């Protein structure tokens, strides 16, 4: 079974293979295995949502170094050992190694970053530091 391609142009082009709408139709689609990310900001924190279905929370590594938040996953060939006996006609599920890095602003509290993995989405909560109130001091004139 093959995927059906729609030809929406009047004249087929040689360049159609280079500029596909669906990245998975590219012959080397394995290079596009970086998970999608949503970043939300509210008054108290940032929430990073990273779509990585099919993995377990043990496969993720989250580290912060010099205001860079790095999320990575290393998938070994042992993980997909049950798939070795199967013959696939087409395989688009991609469980490959990836690394995503985010530059954190100076206003975040690096010590209290939390993460959870639910329904194939990794949620990383990055709290903001409380703003220090400006000190008001009365100075006596001598």
N, C-alpha and C positions, 0 to 999 in steps of 0.2 A: 504494500500500500504506500502511495506517495502523497505528499501534501499537494493540494491543488493551488496553483498560482493564478491570480487574477491579473489579466492584462487590461489596464484601464486606459492606456495610451492608444492613439490612433496607429502609430507605427511602432513595432517592437524595436527596442534599442539594444545595442551591444552592451550599454552601460547599465542595464537593468540589474544585472548580477552584482554590480558594485554598490548600488544605492537601493538596497532592499528596505522595505518598511519594517519587516519583521527581522530582527537580528538573528533569529534562529535559522533563517533560510540561507544565511551566509555559509559557504562551505566549511569554514573553520569557526563554527559557532562556539566552540569550547573556550575561546578567548573571552567570551562575554559572560563569564560566570560570577561577576561581581554583584552581590545582592543590592537591591534597591533600598533607599534610605529616606525616611521622613524625619524632619527635625521640627519640633514644636517649641515655642518659647512662651512662657507665661511669667507672671510677676515673681514667682518663687523659684522656678527652675527651667531647665531645658530637658526635653524628652526626645531621645533618639530612638526611632523605630527602625529596625533592620530586618528585612524580610529574608529569612533563611529557613524555609520549610525542609523537613526531612532530617534535620540534624538534632543532636541532643545537646543539652546545656554543657555537658562535659567537653564537647568539641570546641567550645569558644574560649578565647583568651582575651581579656580586656586589661590593658595597662595604660598608665599615664606617666609620661616622662617629659619634663620641660614644657608643660602646657600643650602637649600633644596626646590626645586620646586615641589609642590604637586598638581596633577590634580585629581579631584574626581568627581563622579556623583552619585547622589542618586535618584533612581527611585522608586516611591511609587506605591502601588497597584492601586491607583486611576488613574495612568497614563494609565494603560491597562484596564480600565473599560469597553470599548467597546468590548474587547475580552472575557468577562465573559459569554456572551450569545452564543459564538461559541464553537463548539466541534472540537478539533484538533486531527488528527490521528498521526501526528508527528509535533513537534514544535522545530525549531532550532534557530529562532531569539531569541537573548538573550539581554534583556534590564534589566540588573541587576546592582546593586551598584558596583562601582569599585574605586580603588585608585591606581594611578601610581606616584612614586616619582623619582625625578632626582636630583643628586648632581651637583650643579653648580660650575664651577671653579671660582676662585677669580677674573678672568679677565672680568666678565660680569657686565653689568650695570643693576642692579636689579630694579632701579627706572623706567626704560623705557621699561619694558616687555609689549608686546601687544599680543592680541589673536583675532582670527576670526574663525567662523564656517561656512564652505561652502561645500555643496554637501556631507555631512556626514563625513567630516574630520575637526578636530579641529587643527588649525594652531597656534602655539605659537612661536613668534619671540623674541629671547633673544639677545639683542645687546651686543656687546663687548665694554669695556671701551677703550677709546683712550689711546694709550701708551704715557706716559709722556716722553717728550724729555729730554735727559740728559742735565743738566745745565753745561754750559761751562763758567767758570769765570777765569779771569786773576787776579793773585795775584801779587801786587807790592812788590818788595824787598826793605826794608827800611835800 
